Amino acid sequence: MNGNYLRLLGNDLVSTVLDKVADLYEEDISHIEKKINKIKNKMGLYHNNKRLYRIWFRFFG
């Protein structure tokens, strides 16, 4: 009985700590995901408009 209680207490403590760590990093992770999405969008635009980009860079690049 006592061992089970301690195990439950330990699991609860670990999960609480992990939750706190996750909360700390969640904001950073969402920021990184936004940056990745911006880069993907720019790459998509570039691939869709490759010809336009070539013309643009010929005159303005």
Residue pairs with C-beta under 8 A, 6 or more apart in sequence:
46 53
